[in-house]
Structures are given as structure tokens and as C-alpha cells.
Amino acid sequence: MSKELCKLKKELKSDLREYILLVNQPRFVCQKCGRAANDKKNVCSPVKLTGKL
Ligand SMILES: [Zn+2]
């Protein structure tokens, strides 16, 4: 699965288990949508999460 999570809507409900696997250890956050993901390829405008703000 290499879709951008930002674009998922309905799919989220049916693939919730798969979705959880993509977001359970987020390292990137989408600057545009605010969605977090393990992999930068799963959000449309990834920014790396760091411990600090
Ligand atoms: Zn996005």
C-alpha cells in the first residue's frame, strides 16, 4: 500500500487495520493536512517529526 493517507476517506474504515500499521509509529507529519504517518511517502507534504518544537 503506497497511497497517500491524506487522500483516504472511505477506505479508512474498511482498511483500518492496515491503516493503523501505517501510522502506529509516526515519523512524518503532513504539513498540509496534519496527518501523521510512519513513512513520508504516505502523506502529501511530509515533514519529519522531531522530538523538539
Ligand atoms: Zn497531506
mmCIF file of the protein (N, C-alpha, C, O) and its ligand, coordinates in Angstrom:
data_MODEL
# 
_entry.id   MODEL 
# 
loop_
_entity.id 
_entity.type 
_entity.pdbx_number_of_molecules 
1 polymer     1 
2 non-polymer 1 
# 
_entity_poly.entity_id                      1 
_entity_poly.type                           'polypeptide(L)' 
_entity_poly.nstd_linkage                   no 
_entity_poly.nstd_monomer                   no 
_entity_poly.pdbx_seq_one_letter_code       MSKELCKLKKELKSDLREYILLVNQPRFVCQKCGRAANDKKNVCSPVKLTGKL 
_entity_poly.pdbx_seq_one_letter_code_can   MSKELCKLKKELKSDLREYILLVNQPRFVCQKCGRAANDKKNVCSPVKLTGKL 
_entity_poly.pdbx_strand_id                 A 
# 
loop_
_entity_poly_seq.entity_id 
_entity_poly_seq.num 
_entity_poly_seq.mon_id 
_entity_poly_seq.hetero 
1 1  MET n 
1 2  SER n 
1 3  LYS n 
1 4  GLU n 
1 5  LEU n 
1 6  CYS n 
1 7  LYS n 
1 8  LEU n 
1 9  LYS n 
1 10 LYS n 
1 11 GLU n 
1 12 LEU n 
1 13 LYS n 
1 14 SER n 
1 15 ASP n 
1 16 LEU n 
1 17 ARG n 
1 18 GLU n 
1 19 TYR n 
1 20 ILE n 
1 21 LEU n 
1 22 LEU n 
1 23 VAL n 
1 24 ASN n 
1 25 GLN n 
1 26 PRO n 
1 27 ARG n 
1 28 PHE n 
1 29 VAL n 
1 30 CYS n 
1 31 GLN n 
1 32 LYS n 
1 33 CYS n 
1 34 GLY n 
1 35 ARG n 
1 36 ALA n 
1 37 ALA n 
1 38 ASN n 
1 39 ASP n 
1 40 LYS n 
1 41 LYS n 
1 42 ASN n 
1 43 VAL n 
1 44 CYS n 
1 45 SER n 
1 46 PRO n 
1 47 VAL n 
1 48 LYS n 
1 49 LEU n 
1 50 THR n 
1 51 GLY n 
1 52 LYS n 
1 53 LEU n 
# 
loop_
_struct_asym.id 
_struct_asym.entity_id 
A 1 
B 2 
# 
loop_
_chem_comp.id 
_chem_comp.type 
_chem_comp.mon_nstd_flag 
ALA 'L-peptide linking' y 
ARG 'L-peptide linking' y 
ASN 'L-peptide linking' y 
ASP 'L-peptide linking' y 
CYS 'L-peptide linking' y 
GLN 'L-peptide linking' y 
GLU 'L-peptide linking' y 
GLY 'peptide linking'   y 
ILE 'L-peptide linking' y 
LEU 'L-peptide linking' y 
LYS 'L-peptide linking' y 
MET 'L-peptide linking' y 
PHE 'L-peptide linking' y 
PRO 'L-peptide linking' y 
SER 'L-peptide linking' y 
THR 'L-peptide linking' y 
TYR 'L-peptide linking' y 
VAL 'L-peptide linking' y 
ZN  non-polymer         . 
# 
_pdbx_entity_nonpoly.entity_id   2 
_pdbx_entity_nonpoly.name        ? 
_pdbx_entity_nonpoly.comp_id     ZN 
# 
_pdbx_nonpoly_scheme.asym_id         B 
_pdbx_nonpoly_scheme.entity_id       2 
_pdbx_nonpoly_scheme.mon_id          ZN 
_pdbx_nonpoly_scheme.ndb_seq_num     1 
_pdbx_nonpoly_scheme.pdb_seq_num     101 
_pdbx_nonpoly_scheme.auth_seq_num    101 
_pdbx_nonpoly_scheme.pdb_mon_id      ZN 
_pdbx_nonpoly_scheme.auth_mon_id     ZN 
_pdbx_nonpoly_scheme.pdb_strand_id   A 
_pdbx_nonpoly_scheme.pdb_ins_code    . 
# 
loop_
_atom_site.group_PDB 
_atom_site.id 
_atom_site.type_symbol 
_atom_site.label_atom_id 
_atom_site.label_alt_id 
_atom_site.label_comp_id 
_atom_site.label_asym_id 
_atom_site.label_entity_id 
_atom_site.label_seq_id 
_atom_site.pdbx_PDB_ins_code 
_atom_site.Cartn_x 
_atom_site.Cartn_y 
_atom_site.Cartn_z 
_atom_site.occupancy 
_atom_site.B_iso_or_equiv 
_atom_site.pdbx_formal_charge 
_atom_site.auth_seq_id 
_atom_site.auth_comp_id 
_atom_site.auth_asym_id 
_atom_site.auth_atom_id 
_atom_site.pdbx_PDB_model_num 
ATOM   1   N  N  . MET A 1 1  ? 0.845   -1.197 0.000  1.00 0.00 ? 1   MET A N  1 
ATOM   2   C  CA . MET A 1 1  ? 0.000   0.000  0.000  1.00 0.00 ? 1   MET A CA 1 
ATOM   3   C  C  . MET A 1 1  ? 0.873   1.238  0.000  1.00 0.00 ? 1   MET A C  1 
ATOM   4   O  O  . MET A 1 1  ? 1.626   1.466  0.947  1.00 0.00 ? 1   MET A O  1 
ATOM   5   N  N  . SER A 1 2  ? 0.785   2.029  -1.037 1.00 0.00 ? 2   SER A N  1 
ATOM   6   C  CA . SER A 1 2  ? 1.636   3.208  -1.128 1.00 0.00 ? 2   SER A CA 1 
ATOM   7   C  C  . SER A 1 2  ? 0.808   4.463  -1.372 1.00 0.00 ? 2   SER A C  1 
ATOM   8   O  O  . SER A 1 2  ? 1.315   5.469  -1.868 1.00 0.00 ? 2   SER A O  1 
ATOM   9   N  N  . LYS A 1 3  ? -0.464  4.392  -1.019 1.00 0.00 ? 3   LYS A N  1 
ATOM   10  C  CA . LYS A 1 3  ? -1.329  5.555  -1.188 1.00 0.00 ? 3   LYS A CA 1 
ATOM   11  C  C  . LYS A 1 3  ? -0.957  6.630  -0.196 1.00 0.00 ? 3   LYS A C  1 
ATOM   12  O  O  . LYS A 1 3  ? -0.394  6.360  0.865  1.00 0.00 ? 3   LYS A O  1 
ATOM   13  N  N  . GLU A 1 4  ? -1.278  7.840  -0.557 1.00 0.00 ? 4   GLU A N  1 
ATOM   14  C  CA . GLU A 1 4  ? -1.141  8.910  0.421  1.00 0.00 ? 4   GLU A CA 1 
ATOM   15  C  C  . GLU A 1 4  ? -2.327  8.851  1.367  1.00 0.00 ? 4   GLU A C  1 
ATOM   16  O  O  . GLU A 1 4  ? -3.483  8.860  0.943  1.00 0.00 ? 4   GLU A O  1 
ATOM   17  N  N  . LEU A 1 5  ? -2.030  8.791  2.620  1.00 0.00 ? 5   LEU A N  1 
ATOM   18  C  CA . LEU A 1 5  ? -3.099  8.693  3.614  1.00 0.00 ? 5   LEU A CA 1 
ATOM   19  C  C  . LEU A 1 5  ? -3.996  9.923  3.568  1.00 0.00 ? 5   LEU A C  1 
ATOM   20  O  O  . LEU A 1 5  ? -5.174  9.851  3.916  1.00 0.00 ? 5   LEU A O  1 
ATOM   21  N  N  . CYS A 1 6  ? -3.439  11.045 3.140  1.00 0.00 ? 6   CYS A N  1 
ATOM   22  C  CA . CYS A 1 6  ? -4.194  12.285 3.059  1.00 0.00 ? 6   CYS A CA 1 
ATOM   23  C  C  . CYS A 1 6  ? -5.419  12.130 2.173  1.00 0.00 ? 6   CYS A C  1 
ATOM   24  O  O  . CYS A 1 6  ? -6.434  12.795 2.384  1.00 0.00 ? 6   CYS A O  1 
ATOM   25  N  N  . LYS A 1 7  ? -5.322  11.258 1.187  1.00 0.00 ? 7   LYS A N  1 
ATOM   26  C  CA . LYS A 1 7  ? -6.403  11.128 0.222  1.00 0.00 ? 7   LYS A CA 1 
ATOM   27  C  C  . LYS A 1 7  ? -7.400  10.043 0.599  1.00 0.00 ? 7   LYS A C  1 
ATOM   28  O  O  . LYS A 1 7  ? -8.433  9.887  -0.051 1.00 0.00 ? 7   LYS A O  1 
ATOM   29  N  N  . LEU A 1 8  ? -7.095  9.310  1.628  1.00 0.00 ? 8   LEU A N  1 
ATOM   30  C  CA . LEU A 1 8  ? -8.007  8.248  2.058  1.00 0.00 ? 8   LEU A CA 1 
ATOM   31  C  C  . LEU A 1 8  ? -9.192  8.842  2.801  1.00 0.00 ? 8   LEU A C  1 
ATOM   32  O  O  . LEU A 1 8  ? -9.036  9.728  3.642  1.00 0.00 ? 8   LEU A O  1 
ATOM   33  N  N  . LYS A 1 9  ? -10.368 8.347  2.483  1.00 0.00 ? 9   LYS A N  1 
ATOM   34  C  CA . LYS A 1 9  ? -11.547 8.751  3.251  1.00 0.00 ? 9   LYS A CA 1 
ATOM   35  C  C  . LYS A 1 9  ? -12.349 7.516  3.610  1.00 0.00 ? 9   LYS A C  1 
ATOM   36  O  O  . LYS A 1 9  ? -12.259 7.005  4.726  1.00 0.00 ? 9   LYS A O  1 
ATOM   37  N  N  . LYS A 1 10 ? -13.133 7.040  2.656  1.00 0.00 ? 10  LYS A N  1 
ATOM   38  C  CA . LYS A 1 10 ? -13.938 5.841  2.898  1.00 0.00 ? 10  LYS A CA 1 
ATOM   39  C  C  . LYS A 1 10 ? -13.067 4.626  3.170  1.00 0.00 ? 10  LYS A C  1 
ATOM   40  O  O  . LYS A 1 10 ? -13.397 3.782  4.004  1.00 0.00 ? 10  LYS A O  1 
ATOM   41  N  N  . GLU A 1 11 ? -11.945 4.549  2.452  1.00 0.00 ? 11  GLU A N  1 
ATOM   42  C  CA . GLU A 1 11 ? -11.070 3.382  2.559  1.00 0.00 ? 11  GLU A CA 1 
ATOM   43  C  C  . GLU A 1 11 ? -10.615 3.164  3.993  1.00 0.00 ? 11  GLU A C  1 
ATOM   44  O  O  . GLU A 1 11 ? -10.318 2.044  4.409  1.00 0.00 ? 11  GLU A O  1 
ATOM   45  N  N  . LEU A 1 12 ? -10.569 4.239  4.721  1.00 0.00 ? 12  LEU A N  1 
ATOM   46  C  CA . LEU A 1 12 ? -10.071 4.163  6.072  1.00 0.00 ? 12  LEU A CA 1 
ATOM   47  C  C  . LEU A 1 12 ? -10.849 3.183  6.934  1.00 0.00 ? 12  LEU A C  1 
ATOM   48  O  O  . LEU A 1 12 ? -10.262 2.433  7.714  1.00 0.00 ? 12  LEU A O  1 
ATOM   49  N  N  . LYS A 1 13 ? -12.152 3.188  6.794  1.00 0.00 ? 13  LYS A N  1 
ATOM   50  C  CA . LYS A 1 13 ? -12.973 2.307  7.618  1.00 0.00 ? 13  LYS A CA 1 
ATOM   51  C  C  . LYS A 1 13 ? -12.753 0.843  7.282  1.00 0.00 ? 13  LYS A C  1 
ATOM   52  O  O  . LYS A 1 13 ? -12.637 0.006  8.177  1.00 0.00 ? 13  LYS A O  1 
ATOM   53  N  N  . SER A 1 14 ? -12.696 0.535  6.000  1.00 0.00 ? 14  SER A N  1 
ATOM   54  C  CA . SER A 1 14 ? -12.566 -0.861 5.614  1.00 0.00 ? 14  SER A CA 1 
ATOM   55  C  C  . SER A 1 14 ? -11.149 -1.377 5.821  1.00 0.00 ? 14  SER A C  1 
ATOM   56  O  O  . SER A 1 14 ? -10.946 -2.576 6.014  1.00 0.00 ? 14  SER A O  1 
ATOM   57  N  N  . ASP A 1 15 ? -10.176 -0.488 5.780  1.00 0.00 ? 15  ASP A N  1 
ATOM   58  C  CA . ASP A 1 15 ? -8.790  -0.919 5.914  1.00 0.00 ? 15  ASP A CA 1 
ATOM   59  C  C  . ASP A 1 15 ? -8.165  -0.393 7.195  1.00 0.00 ? 15  ASP A C  1 
ATOM   60  O  O  . ASP A 1 15 ? -6.980  -0.061 7.240  1.00 0.00 ? 15  ASP A O  1 
ATOM   61  N  N  . LEU A 1 16 ? -8.975  -0.324 8.222  1.00 0.00 ? 16  LEU A N  1 
ATOM   62  C  CA . LEU A 1 16 ? -8.489  0.296  9.456  1.00 0.00 ? 16  LEU A CA 1 
ATOM   63  C  C  . LEU A 1 16 ? -7.253  -0.395 10.013 1.00 0.00 ? 16  LEU A C  1 
ATOM   64  O  O  . LEU A 1 16 ? -6.328  0.258  10.496 1.00 0.00 ? 16  LEU A O  1 
ATOM   65  N  N  . ARG A 1 17 ? -7.248  -1.718 9.941  1.00 0.00 ? 17  ARG A N  1 
ATOM   66  C  CA . ARG A 1 17 ? -6.102  -2.448 10.492 1.00 0.00 ? 17  ARG A CA 1 
ATOM   67  C  C  . ARG A 1 17 ? -4.823  -2.111 9.718  1.00 0.00 ? 17  ARG A C  1 
ATOM   68  O  O  . ARG A 1 17 ? -3.752  -1.922 10.294 1.00 0.00 ? 17  ARG A O  1 
ATOM   69  N  N  . GLU A 1 18 ? -4.976  -2.043 8.410  1.00 0.00 ? 18  GLU A N  1 
ATOM   70  C  CA . GLU A 1 18 ? -3.832  -1.702 7.567  1.00 0.00 ? 18  GLU A CA 1 
ATOM   71  C  C  . GLU A 1 18 ? -3.391  -0.255 7.816  1.00 0.00 ? 18  GLU A C  1 
ATOM   72  O  O  . GLU A 1 18 ? -2.203  0.067  7.852  1.00 0.00 ? 18  GLU A O  1 
ATOM   73  N  N  . TYR A 1 19 ? -4.390  0.586  7.981  1.00 0.00 ? 19  TYR A N  1 
ATOM   74  C  CA . TYR A 1 19 ? -4.113  1.989  8.248  1.00 0.00 ? 19  TYR A CA 1 
ATOM   75  C  C  . TYR A 1 19 ? -3.306  2.161  9.543  1.00 0.00 ? 19  TYR A C  1 
ATOM   76  O  O  . TYR A 1 19 ? -2.350  2.934  9.600  1.00 0.00 ? 19  TYR A O  1 
ATOM   77  N  N  . ILE A 1 20 ? -3.715  1.427  10.568 1.00 0.00 ? 20  ILE A N  1 
ATOM   78  C  CA . ILE A 1 20 ? -3.027  1.510  11.855 1.00 0.00 ? 20  ILE A CA 1 
ATOM   79  C  C  . ILE A 1 20 ? -1.554  1.144  11.711 1.00 0.00 ? 20  ILE A C  1 
ATOM   80  O  O  . ILE A 1 20 ? -0.689  1.755  12.337 1.00 0.00 ? 20  ILE A O  1 
ATOM   81  N  N  . LEU A 1 21 ? -1.277  0.134  10.873 1.00 0.00 ? 21  LEU A N  1 
ATOM   82  C  CA . LEU A 1 21 ? 0.108   -0.273 10.658 1.00 0.00 ? 21  LEU A CA 1 
ATOM   83  C  C  . LEU A 1 21 ? 0.944   0.833  10.008 1.00 0.00 ? 21  LEU A C  1 
ATOM   84  O  O  . LEU A 1 21 ? 2.168   0.857  10.138 1.00 0.00 ? 21  LEU A O  1 
ATOM   85  N  N  . LEU A 1 22 ? 0.272   1.737  9.315  1.00 0.00 ? 22  LEU A N  1 
ATOM   86  C  CA . LEU A 1 22 ? 0.996   2.816  8.637  1.00 0.00 ? 22  LEU A CA 1 
ATOM   87  C  C  . LEU A 1 22 ? 1.206   4.035  9.524  1.00 0.00 ? 22  LEU A C  1 
ATOM   88  O  O  . LEU A 1 22 ? 2.002   4.918  9.203  1.00 0.00 ? 22  LEU A O  1 
ATOM   89  N  N  . VAL A 1 23 ? 0.492   4.077  10.632 1.00 0.00 ? 23  VAL A N  1 
ATOM   90  C  CA . VAL A 1 23 ? 0.556   5.286  11.467 1.00 0.00 ? 23  VAL A CA 1 
ATOM   91  C  C  . VAL A 1 23 ? 0.928   5.012  12.926 1.00 0.00 ? 23  VAL A C  1 
ATOM   92  O  O  . VAL A 1 23 ? 0.955   5.929  13.746 1.00 0.00 ? 23  VAL A O  1 
ATOM   93  N  N  . ASN A 1 24 ? 1.217   3.740  13.247 1.00 0.00 ? 24  ASN A N  1 
ATOM   94  C  CA . ASN A 1 24 ? 1.411   3.404  14.654 1.00 0.00 ? 24  ASN A CA 1 
ATOM   95  C  C  . ASN A 1 24 ? 2.741   3.909  15.219 1.00 0.00 ? 24  ASN A C  1 
ATOM   96  O  O  . ASN A 1 24 ? 2.903   4.018  16.435 1.00 0.00 ? 24  ASN A O  1 
ATOM   97  N  N  . GLN A 1 25 ? 3.690   4.215  14.329 1.00 0.00 ? 25  GLN A N  1 
ATOM   98  C  CA . GLN A 1 25 ? 4.959   4.772  14.795 1.00 0.00 ? 25  GLN A CA 1 
ATOM   99  C  C  . GLN A 1 25 ? 5.317   5.959  13.903 1.00 0.00 ? 25  GLN A C  1 
ATOM   100 O  O  . GLN A 1 25 ? 6.277   5.903  13.134 1.00 0.00 ? 25  GLN A O  1 
ATOM   101 N  N  . PRO A 1 26 ? 4.551   7.014  14.013 1.00 0.00 ? 26  PRO A N  1 
ATOM   102 C  CA . PRO A 1 26 ? 4.697   8.122  13.064 1.00 0.00 ? 26  PRO A CA 1 
ATOM   103 C  C  . PRO A 1 26 ? 6.053   8.811  13.155 1.00 0.00 ? 26  PRO A C  1 
ATOM   104 O  O  . PRO A 1 26 ? 6.539   9.139  14.237 1.00 0.00 ? 26  PRO A O  1 
ATOM   105 N  N  . ARG A 1 27 ? 6.643   9.018  11.988 1.00 0.00 ? 27  ARG A N  1 
ATOM   106 C  CA . ARG A 1 27 ? 7.908   9.749  11.925 1.00 0.00 ? 27  ARG A CA 1 
ATOM   107 C  C  . ARG A 1 27 ? 7.784   10.983 11.035 1.00 0.00 ? 27  ARG A C  1 
ATOM   108 O  O  . ARG A 1 27 ? 8.681   11.824 10.977 1.00 0.00 ? 27  ARG A O  1 
ATOM   109 N  N  . PHE A 1 28 ? 6.650   11.068 10.344 1.00 0.00 ? 28  PHE A N  1 
ATOM   110 C  CA . PHE A 1 28 ? 6.418   12.208 9.469  1.00 0.00 ? 28  PHE A CA 1 
ATOM   111 C  C  . PHE A 1 28 ? 5.020   12.756 9.690  1.00 0.00 ? 28  PHE A C  1 
ATOM   112 O  O  . PHE A 1 28 ? 4.097   12.016 10.028 1.00 0.00 ? 28  PHE A O  1 
ATOM   113 N  N  . VAL A 1 29 ? 4.875   14.041 9.500  1.00 0.00 ? 29  VAL A N  1 
ATOM   114 C  CA . VAL A 1 29 ? 3.560   14.651 9.595  1.00 0.00 ? 29  VAL A CA 1 
ATOM   115 C  C  . VAL A 1 29 ? 3.332   15.468 8.324  1.00 0.00 ? 29  VAL A C  1 
ATOM   116 O  O  . VAL A 1 29 ? 4.269   16.054 7.782  1.00 0.00 ? 29  VAL A O  1 
ATOM   117 N  N  . CYS A 1 30 ? 2.104   15.502 7.858  1.00 0.00 ? 30  CYS A N  1 
ATOM   118 C  CA . CYS A 1 30 ? 1.801   16.270 6.657  1.00 0.00 ? 30  CYS A CA 1 
ATOM   119 C  C  . CYS A 1 30 ? 1.589   17.734 7.022  1.00 0.00 ? 30  CYS A C  1 
ATOM   120 O  O  . CYS A 1 30 ? 0.761   18.086 7.863  1.00 0.00 ? 30  CYS A O  1 
ATOM   121 N  N  . GLN A 1 31 ? 2.367   18.557 6.357  1.00 0.00 ? 31  GLN A N  1 
ATOM   122 C  CA . GLN A 1 31 ? 2.313   19.980 6.613  1.00 0.00 ? 31  GLN A CA 1 
ATOM   123 C  C  . GLN A 1 31 ? 0.971   20.569 6.185  1.00 0.00 ? 31  GLN A C  1 
ATOM   124 O  O  . GLN A 1 31 ? 0.492   21.537 6.775  1.00 0.00 ? 31  GLN A O  1 
ATOM   125 N  N  . LYS A 1 32 ? 0.378   19.982 5.165  1.00 0.00 ? 32  LYS A N  1 
ATOM   126 C  CA . LYS A 1 32 ? -0.877  20.494 4.636  1.00 0.00 ? 32  LYS A CA 1 
ATOM   127 C  C  . LYS A 1 32 ? -2.089  19.984 5.402  1.00 0.00 ? 32  LYS A C  1 
ATOM   128 O  O  . LYS A 1 32 ? -2.998  20.751 5.718  1.00 0.00 ? 32  LYS A O  1 
ATOM   129 N  N  . CYS A 1 33 ? -2.099  18.677 5.703  1.00 0.00 ? 33  CYS A N  1 
ATOM   130 C  CA . CYS A 1 33 ? -3.300  18.046 6.249  1.00 0.00 ? 33  CYS A CA 1 
ATOM   131 C  C  . CYS A 1 33 ? -3.201  17.756 7.745  1.00 0.00 ? 33  CYS A C  1 
ATOM   132 O  O  . CYS A 1 33 ? -4.214  17.517 8.403  1.00 0.00 ? 33  CYS A O  1 
ATOM   133 N  N  . GLY A 1 34 ? -1.998  17.776 8.274  1.00 0.00 ? 34  GLY A N  1 
ATOM   134 C  CA . GLY A 1 34 ? -1.827  17.484 9.683  1.00 0.00 ? 34  GLY A CA 1 
ATOM   135 C  C  . GLY A 1 34 ? -1.878  16.009 10.002 1.00 0.00 ? 34  GLY A C  1 
ATOM   136 O  O  . GLY A 1 34 ? -1.940  15.636 11.174 1.00 0.00 ? 34  GLY A O  1 
ATOM   137 N  N  . ARG A 1 35 ? -1.853  15.165 8.995  1.00 0.00 ? 35  ARG A N  1 
ATOM   138 C  CA . ARG A 1 35 ? -1.913  13.729 9.206  1.00 0.00 ? 35  ARG A CA 1 
ATOM   139 C  C  . ARG A 1 35 ? -0.508  13.189 9.460  1.00 0.00 ? 35  ARG A C  1 
ATOM   140 O  O  . ARG A 1 35 ? 0.457   13.645 8.847  1.00 0.00 ? 35  ARG A O  1 
ATOM   141 N  N  . ALA A 1 36 ? -0.397  12.233 10.349 1.00 0.00 ? 36  ALA A N  1 
ATOM   142 C  CA . ALA A 1 36 ? 0.898   11.646 10.655 1.00 0.00 ? 36  ALA A CA 1 
ATOM   143 C  C  . ALA A 1 36 ? 1.005   10.261 10.035 1.00 0.00 ? 36  ALA A C  1 
ATOM   144 O  O  . ALA A 1 36 ? 0.001   9.569  9.867  1.00 0.00 ? 36  ALA A O  1 
ATOM   145 N  N  . ALA A 1 37 ? 2.227   9.859  9.695  1.00 0.00 ? 37  ALA A N  1 
ATOM   146 C  CA . ALA A 1 37 ? 2.450   8.554  9.089  1.00 0.00 ? 37  ALA A CA 1 
ATOM   147 C  C  . ALA A 1 37 ? 3.852   8.061  9.413  1.00 0.00 ? 37  ALA A C  1 
ATOM   148 O  O  . ALA A 1 37 ? 4.751   8.847  9.715  1.00 0.00 ? 37  ALA A O  1 
ATOM   149 N  N  . ASN A 1 38 ? 4.023   6.734  9.344  1.00 0.00 ? 38  ASN A N  1 
ATOM   150 C  CA . ASN A 1 38 ? 5.341   6.140  9.566  1.00 0.00 ? 38  ASN A CA 1 
ATOM   151 C  C  . ASN A 1 38 ? 6.302   6.505  8.447  1.00 0.00 ? 38  ASN A C  1 
ATOM   152 O  O  . ASN A 1 38 ? 7.496   6.701  8.672  1.00 0.00 ? 38  ASN A O  1 
ATOM   153 N  N  . ASP A 1 39 ? 5.762   6.592  7.239  1.00 0.00 ? 39  ASP A N  1 
ATOM   154 C  CA . ASP A 1 39 ? 6.598   6.756  6.059  1.00 0.00 ? 39  ASP A CA 1 
ATOM   155 C  C  . ASP A 1 39 ? 6.219   8.027  5.311  1.00 0.00 ? 39  ASP A C  1 
ATOM   156 O  O  . ASP A 1 39 ? 5.037   8.338  5.162  1.00 0.00 ? 39  ASP A O  1 
ATOM   157 N  N  . LYS A 1 40 ? 7.211   8.751  4.846  1.00 0.00 ? 40  LYS A N  1 
ATOM   158 C  CA . LYS A 1 40 ? 6.921   10.029 4.192  1.00 0.00 ? 40  LYS A CA 1 
ATOM   159 C  C  . LYS A 1 40 ? 6.149   9.866  2.894  1.00 0.00 ? 40  LYS A C  1 
ATOM   160 O  O  . LYS A 1 40 ? 5.489   10.800 2.439  1.00 0.00 ? 40  LYS A O  1 
ATOM   161 N  N  . LYS A 1 41 ? 6.229   8.686  2.296  1.00 0.00 ? 41  LYS A N  1 
ATOM   162 C  CA . LYS A 1 41 ? 5.504   8.501  1.041  1.00 0.00 ? 41  LYS A CA 1 
ATOM   163 C  C  . LYS A 1 41 ? 3.990   8.408  1.253  1.00 0.00 ? 41  LYS A C  1 
ATOM   164 O  O  . LYS A 1 41 ? 3.227   8.430  0.287  1.00 0.00 ? 41  LYS A O  1 
ATOM   165 N  N  . ASN A 1 42 ? 3.563   8.307  2.487  1.00 0.00 ? 42  ASN A N  1 
ATOM   166 C  CA . ASN A 1 42 ? 2.139   8.170  2.775  1.00 0.00 ? 42  ASN A CA 1 
ATOM   167 C  C  . ASN A 1 42 ? 1.431   9.484  3.108  1.00 0.00 ? 42  ASN A C  1 
ATOM   168 O  O  . ASN A 1 42 ? 0.235   9.490  3.400  1.00 0.00 ? 42  ASN A O  1 
ATOM   169 N  N  . VAL A 1 43 ? 2.156   10.574 3.063  1.00 0.00 ? 43  VAL A N  1 
ATOM   170 C  CA . VAL A 1 43 ? 1.493   11.871 3.215  1.00 0.00 ? 43  VAL A CA 1 
ATOM   171 C  C  . VAL A 1 43 ? 1.906   12.784 2.058  1.00 0.00 ? 43  VAL A C  1 
ATOM   172 O  O  . VAL A 1 43 ? 2.961   12.583 1.456  1.00 0.00 ? 43  VAL A O  1 
ATOM   173 N  N  . CYS A 1 44 ? 1.081   13.784 1.748  1.00 0.00 ? 44  CYS A N  1 
ATOM   174 C  CA . CYS A 1 44 ? 1.324   14.560 0.524  1.00 0.00 ? 44  CYS A CA 1 
ATOM   175 C  C  . CYS A 1 44 ? 2.377   15.637 0.709  1.00 0.00 ? 44  CYS A C  1 
ATOM   176 O  O  . CYS A 1 44 ? 3.010   16.057 -0.260 1.00 0.00 ? 44  CYS A O  1 
ATOM   177 N  N  . SER A 1 45 ? 2.571   16.087 1.934  1.00 0.00 ? 45  SER A N  1 
ATOM   178 C  CA . SER A 1 45 ? 3.560   17.143 2.164  1.00 0.00 ? 45  SER A CA 1 
ATOM   179 C  C  . SER A 1 45 ? 4.331   16.859 3.447  1.00 0.00 ? 45  SER A C  1 
ATOM   180 O  O  . SER A 1 45 ? 4.173   17.556 4.450  1.00 0.00 ? 45  SER A O  1 
ATOM   181 N  N  . PRO A 1 46 ? 5.174   15.818 3.398  1.00 0.00 ? 46  PRO A N  1 
ATOM   182 C  CA . PRO A 1 46 ? 5.799   15.308 4.615  1.00 0.00 ? 46  PRO A CA 1 
ATOM   183 C  C  . PRO A 1 46 ? 6.835   16.248 5.242  1.00 0.00 ? 46  PRO A C  1 
ATOM   184 O  O  . PRO A 1 46 ? 7.635   16.889 4.561  1.00 0.00 ? 46  PRO A O  1 
ATOM   185 N  N  . VAL A 1 47 ? 6.773   16.292 6.560  1.00 0.00 ? 47  VAL A N  1 
ATOM   186 C  CA . VAL A 1 47 ? 7.782   16.988 7.341  1.00 0.00 ? 47  VAL A CA 1 
ATOM   187 C  C  . VAL A 1 47 ? 8.207   16.005 8.418  1.00 0.00 ? 47  VAL A C  1 
ATOM   188 O  O  . VAL A 1 47 ? 7.366   15.367 9.051  1.00 0.00 ? 47  VAL A O  1 
ATOM   189 N  N  . LYS A 1 48 ? 9.503   15.885 8.624  1.00 0.00 ? 48  LYS A N  1 
ATOM   190 C  CA . LYS A 1 48 ? 9.973   14.908 9.588  1.00 0.00 ? 48  LYS A CA 1 
ATOM   191 C  C  . LYS A 1 48 ? 9.620   15.355 11.006 1.00 0.00 ? 48  LYS A C  1 
ATOM   192 O  O  . LYS A 1 48 ? 9.794   16.517 11.372 1.00 0.00 ? 48  LYS A O  1 
ATOM   193 N  N  . LEU A 1 49 ? 9.122   14.405 11.790 1.00 0.00 ? 49  LEU A N  1 
ATOM   194 C  CA . LEU A 1 49 ? 8.839   14.693 13.190 1.00 0.00 ? 49  LEU A CA 1 
ATOM   195 C  C  . LEU A 1 49 ? 10.136  14.621 13.979 1.00 0.00 ? 49  LEU A C  1 
ATOM   196 O  O  . LEU A 1 49 ? 10.936  13.700 13.813 1.00 0.00 ? 49  LEU A O  1 
ATOM   197 N  N  . THR A 1 50 ? 10.322  15.597 14.825 1.00 0.00 ? 50  THR A N  1 
ATOM   198 C  CA . THR A 1 50 ? 11.461  15.530 15.721 1.00 0.00 ? 50  THR A CA 1 
ATOM   199 C  C  . THR A 1 50 ? 10.944  15.641 17.136 1.00 0.00 ? 50  THR A C  1 
ATOM   200 O  O  . THR A 1 50 ? 9.777   15.965 17.355 1.00 0.00 ? 50  THR A O  1 
ATOM   201 N  N  . GLY A 1 51 ? 11.799  15.377 18.082 1.00 0.00 ? 51  GLY A N  1 
ATOM   202 C  CA . GLY A 1 51 ? 11.369  15.439 19.461 1.00 0.00 ? 51  GLY A CA 1 
ATOM   203 C  C  . GLY A 1 51 ? 11.070  16.863 19.907 1.00 0.00 ? 51  GLY A C  1 
ATOM   204 O  O  . GLY A 1 51 ? 10.314  17.074 20.856 1.00 0.00 ? 51  GLY A O  1 
ATOM   205 N  N  . LYS A 1 52 ? 11.653  17.828 19.234 1.00 0.00 ? 52  LYS A N  1 
ATOM   206 C  CA . LYS A 1 52 ? 11.513  19.218 19.685 1.00 0.00 ? 52  LYS A CA 1 
ATOM   207 C  C  . LYS A 1 52 ? 10.587  20.013 18.781 1.00 0.00 ? 52  LYS A C  1 
ATOM   208 O  O  . LYS A 1 52 ? 10.319  19.642 17.638 1.00 0.00 ? 52  LYS A O  1 
ATOM   209 N  N  . LEU A 1 53 ? 10.113  21.112 19.332 1.00 0.00 ? 53  LEU A N  1 
ATOM   210 C  CA . LEU A 1 53 ? 9.295   22.019 18.517 1.00 0.00 ? 53  LEU A CA 1 
ATOM   211 C  C  . LEU A 1 53 ? 10.085  23.306 18.287 1.00 0.00 ? 53  LEU A C  1 
ATOM   212 O  O  . LEU A 1 53 ? 9.595   24.220 17.625 1.00 0.00 ? 53  LEU A O  1 
HETATM 213 ZN ZN . ZN  B 2 .  ? -1.403  15.748 3.223  1.00 0.00 2 101 ZN  A ZN 1 
# 
